[in-house]
Amino acid sequence: MFTPARDCRRIVCRGTLLTVLLSFCALVHGQQINWLTDVNQAKSLAIKSGKPILYDFTASWCGPCKSMDKNFWPRADVIQLSEQFVCVKVNYDKEKVLVSKYSIKAIPNVVLTDPWGRGLLGHRGFGVGTEGEILDKIKFLPKDYSSLIDAGNALELNENNAESLLKFASFYQDRQVFWLGNAFYDRLQKLESDPSKRESILLNIAFNYLRLNEPDAAIQQLQLLQKEFPRSVQYDLYLYGLVLANLNKDKPENAAVYTKEIKDKFPSSKYLSLAQERSENNLTVQKQP
């Protein structure tokens, strides 16, 4: 017979047992994370290897840090993932420059960066239910930046190197890390004056916002495209993006206006049937009980 409280306790016990077993196996086989403490050495190694950096901000007086050292970092699955990073133990009390750079206000604090130390993701604190969150973030980011070594080094010398910014933007977009892609596209669009390149950048930003379910930001970019490129051969794509954004905002009446504009101005456009299909699907969903 299913008893919620009893079975939940059983699941928790099994999860705890699994963690203990993983940690025990790692210890038996002499496995551990190869922690560095020299920040400059870590950065040099990361750039040379193309690996991202994992910073663990900690201190001797921090109780949750000690718990993390005992219960999280020794896990075999965590150790295995750590091999894809250059891992650095950072003394919160001594490394004030790094603490300030990443705005560390509390510890433990895990910060994940690219090989050059550009912050990508972070997680503050450690306690019940946080292990999975930390692990998800560690798993999420790209692990191999070797294709970007030249571009990353060029940005170290000139943060406005347009070619390198584009390589980073494309790198993250190809790996579906759209918010990071947009971070680089946004910097690039402020520099690019070539009309065709600028249009491509703005389009990527707009549709990445759609993928991130941020329709208002997408609309802003698409309206900027309409203003800057009113005679573009891709104008029907702008309108299709506006259809999608307004459907995401539950504004089918606005989407219908843009669909009609595609039909009137670009009757042979491939985006017309796509816009009509998306609108019909949205209407079907709304009618469902």
C-alpha positions in Angstrom: 0.0 0.0 0.0 1.3 3.5 -0.9 1.9 5.6 2.1 3.2 9.1 1.0 5.2 9.9 4.1 6.8 6.5 4.3 7.6 6.3 0.6 9.0 9.8 0.5 11.3 8.9 3.4 12.3 5.8 1.4 13.1 8.0 -1.6 15.1 10.4 0.4 17.0 7.6 2.1 17.8 6.0 -1.2 19.0 9.4 -2.6 21.2 9.9 0.5 22.5 6.3 0.3 23.4 6.8 -3.4 25.3 10.0 -2.6 27.2 8.3 0.2 28.0 5.3 -2.1 29.2 7.6 -4.9 31.4 9.5 -2.4 32.7 6.3 -0.9 33.6 4.8 -4.3 35.5 8.0 -5.2 37.5 7.8 -2.0 38.2 4.1 -2.4 39.7 4.8 -5.9 41.6 7.7 -4.6 39.7 10.2 -6.8 39.4 13.8 -5.9 39.0 17.2 -7.6 42.3 18.7 -8.7 41.8 22.1 -7.0 44.2 24.9 -7.8 44.6 28.0 -5.6 46.7 30.2 -7.8 44.2 32.2 -9.9 46.7 33.3 -12.5 47.9 29.7 -13.0 44.4 28.6 -13.3 43.6 31.1 -16.0 46.7 30.3 -18.0 45.9 26.6 -17.8 42.3 27.2 -18.9 43.3 29.2 -21.9 45.9 26.6 -22.9 43.4 23.7 -22.5 40.3 25.5 -23.7 38.5 24.5 -20.5 36.1 26.7 -18.6 36.9 27.7 -15.0 35.0 26.6 -11.9 35.6 28.8 -8.9 34.6 27.7 -5.4 34.6 30.7 -3.0 35.0 29.4 0.5 36.5 30.1 3.9 37.6 28.2 7.0 34.9 29.7 9.2 32.0 28.8 6.7 29.9 25.9 7.9 28.0 25.3 4.6 31.4 25.4 2.8 32.6 22.5 5.0 29.4 20.6 4.4 29.8 21.1 0.6 33.4 19.9 0.9 32.2 16.8 2.7 29.0 16.0 0.8 29.1 17.4 -2.7 32.6 17.8 -4.1 33.7 14.2 -3.2 30.8 12.7 -5.2 32.1 10.5 -8.1 29.7 12.2 -10.6 30.9 15.6 -9.5 34.5 14.6 -9.7 34.0 13.3 -13.2 32.4 16.6 -14.3 35.1 18.6 -12.7 37.6 17.1 -15.1 36.1 19.2 -17.8 36.9 22.4 -15.9 39.9 24.1 -14.3 38.9 24.1 -10.7 40.0 26.8 -8.3 39.5 27.1 -4.5 39.2 30.8 -3.7 39.8 32.1 -0.2 37.0 34.6 0.4 39.0 36.5 3.0 42.1 36.9 0.9 41.2 37.1 -2.8 39.5 40.5 -2.5 40.0 41.4 -6.2 38.3 38.2 -7.4 35.5 38.6 -4.8 34.9 42.1 -6.0 35.1 41.1 -9.7 32.3 38.5 -9.3 30.3 40.5 -6.7 30.5 37.7 -4.1 28.4 38.7 -1.1 28.0 35.3 0.6 29.6 31.9 0.6 29.8 29.1 -0.5 29.5 30.5 -3.9 30.3 28.6 -7.1 31.1 30.7 -10.2 31.5 29.3 -13.7 33.4 31.3 -16.3 34.9 30.9 -19.7 38.7 30.3 -19.9 39.3 34.1 -19.7 37.3 34.5 -16.6 34.1 36.0 -18.1 31.4 35.1 -15.6 28.7 32.8 -17.1 26.7 31.2 -14.3 26.9 31.1 -10.5 25.2 29.5 -7.5 25.2 30.9 -3.9 24.7 28.7 -0.9 24.6 25.0 -0.1 21.9 23.1 1.7 18.9 20.9 1.3 17.8 20.6 -2.3 20.7 22.7 -3.7 23.0 19.9 -5.0 20.8 19.2 -8.0 20.7 22.9 -8.9 24.5 23.3 -8.7 25.0 20.1 -10.7 22.5 21.3 -13.4 24.5 24.5 -13.9 27.8 22.7 -14.1 26.3 20.4 -16.7 24.7 23.2 -18.7 27.6 25.2 -19.9 29.8 24.4 -22.9 33.0 22.5 -21.8 35.3 23.0 -24.8 36.4 26.5 -25.8 39.4 25.3 -27.8 37.8 26.7 -31.1 37.7 30.1 -29.5 41.3 30.5 -28.2 42.3 33.0 -30.8 39.1 34.9 -30.5 39.2 35.0 -26.7 42.8 36.2 -26.7 41.9 38.9 -29.2 39.1 40.1 -26.9 41.6 40.2 -24.0 43.6 42.8 -26.1 40.6 44.6 -27.5 37.1 44.0 -26.1 35.5 45.5 -29.2 37.1 43.1 -31.7 34.0 42.6 -33.9 35.2 39.3 -35.5 35.8 37.8 -32.1 32.5 39.0 -30.7 30.7 37.3 -33.6 32.6 34.0 -33.0 31.5 34.0 -29.4 27.9 34.9 -30.2 27.7 32.1 -32.8 29.4 29.7 -30.5 26.8 30.1 -27.8 23.9 30.3 -30.2 24.9 27.0 -31.9 24.9 25.4 -28.5 21.5 26.9 -27.6 22.8 29.0 -24.8 20.8 31.9 -26.3 21.1 34.4 -23.5 24.9 34.3 -23.7 24.7 34.5 -27.5 22.6 37.7 -27.2 25.1 39.1 -24.7 27.7 39.1 -27.4 25.4 40.0 -30.3 24.2 43.0 -28.3 27.8 44.2 -27.9 28.4 43.6 -31.6 25.3 45.5 -32.8 26.6 48.6 -31.1 29.8 48.4 -33.2 28.6 47.1 -36.5 27.8 49.7 -39.2 27.6 47.4 -42.3 23.9 47.2 -43.1 23.7 43.6 -44.0 25.8 42.4 -41.1 23.8 44.7 -38.7 20.5 43.3 -40.0 21.7 39.7 -39.4 22.8 40.6 -35.9 19.5 42.2 -35.0 17.6 39.3 -36.4 19.6 36.8 -34.3 19.0 38.9 -31.2 15.2 39.1 -31.9 14.7 35.4 -32.5 16.9 34.4 -29.6 14.6 36.5 -27.4 11.7 34.5 -28.8 13.5 31.3 -28.0 14.0 32.6 -24.5 10.3 33.4 -24.2 11.0 37.2 -23.9 8.5 38.5 -26.4 8.7 42.2 -25.4 12.4 42.3 -26.0 11.9 40.5 -29.3 9.3 43.0 -30.4 11.6 45.9 -29.6 14.3 44.4 -31.8 11.9 43.6 -34.6 10.5 47.1 -34.6 14.1 48.4 -34.7 14.6 46.3 -37.8 11.4 47.7 -39.4 12.7 51.2 -38.7 16.2 50.6 -40.0 15.5 48.4 -42.9 12.0 49.2 -44.3 12.8 47.8 -47.7 14.6 44.7 -46.6 14.0 41.5 -48.6 13.6 39.9 -45.2 10.8 42.2 -44.1 8.3 39.3 -44.1 10.5 37.5 -41.6 10.3 40.6 -39.3 6.5 40.3 -39.6 6.6 36.6 -38.8 8.7 37.3 -35.7 6.1 39.8 -34.6 3.3 37.2 -35.1 5.2 34.8 -32.9 6.0 37.4 -30.2 2.4 38.6 -30.0 1.1 35.0 -29.8 3.6 34.5 -26.9 2.1 37.5 -25.2 -1.5 36.1 -25.7 -2.3 38.9 -28.2 -3.8 37.0 -31.0 -5.5 40.1 -32.4 -2.1 41.8 -32.9 -0.7 38.6 -34.4 -3.6 38.6 -36.9 -2.8 42.1 -38.0 0.8 41.1 -38.8 -0.3 37.9 -40.5 -2.6 40.0 -42.7 0.3 42.3 -43.5 2.3 39.3 -44.7 -0.6 38.2 -46.8 -1.1 41.6 -48.3 2.5 42.5 -49.0 4.1 39.1 -49.4 1.4 36.6 -50.6 4.0 34.1 -51.8 6.1 34.2 -48.6 6.8 30.9 -46.9 6.2 32.7 -43.6 2.6 33.3 -44.5 1.6 29.7 -44.1 3.8 29.4 -41.0 2.1 32.4 -39.4 -1.4 31.1 -40.2 -0.5 27.7 -38.8 0.9 29.1 -35.6 -2.2 31.3 -35.2 -4.5 28.4 -35.8 -2.6 26.2 -33.3 -2.8 29.0 -30.7 -6.5 29.3 -31.2 -7.0 25.6 -30.8 -5.1 25.6 -27.5 -7.2 28.5 -26.2 -10.4 26.6 -27.0 -9.4 23.5 -25.1 -11.2 23.1 -21.7 
